[in-house]
Amino acid sequence: MWEANPFRPFCSERCRLIDLGAWVTERYRVPGEPADRHDGGDDTDEGGGG
């Protein structure tokens, strides 16, 4: 049954979008200390210099 469901692990696209919306609006949260947020971009090295 689930193998043929393109919305797996959800039952439908509607349920998938409801769940995504809950994460986006922060109704769902992962417990723990808040992560540090910084405005300087990510921590990856994009320069390639050396």
Buried (B, 14 or more C-beta within 10 A) or exposed (E): EEEEEEEEEBEEEEEBEEBEEEEEEEEEEEEEEEEEEEEEEEEEEEEEEE
